[in-house]
Amino acid sequence: MRVEDVIDVPNRGLVLKISVDETDPYKITKLRNLIGSKIAVSNVDGASFELEVKDVSVSFSIANFPLIGLNIRERVDIERIKKGSKIHLL
């Protein structure tokens, strides 16, 4: 999984908009299982840290492209997470 965008949503907190590779063994239908789990974010600049997933949002665009958002429990400075960072399941 890769971070496509980082959004600070009022009354919701930090949301990571992610993309899932088609070859990724973790299927889109199982993303709800991430709620309450920890993920590791490996930034493109080499920094790495753990975050807890508070909620998962999955929808599809009109072109049937998955739109996935991971709501993060921690309050993290939006600048710490870079676009293109990799997400690993713990």
Secondary structure, 3 states (H helix, E strand, C coil): CEEEEEEEECCCEEEEEEECCCCCCCCHHHHHHHCCCEEEEECCCCCEEEEEEEEEEEEECCCCCEEEEEEECCCCCHHHCCCCCEEEEC
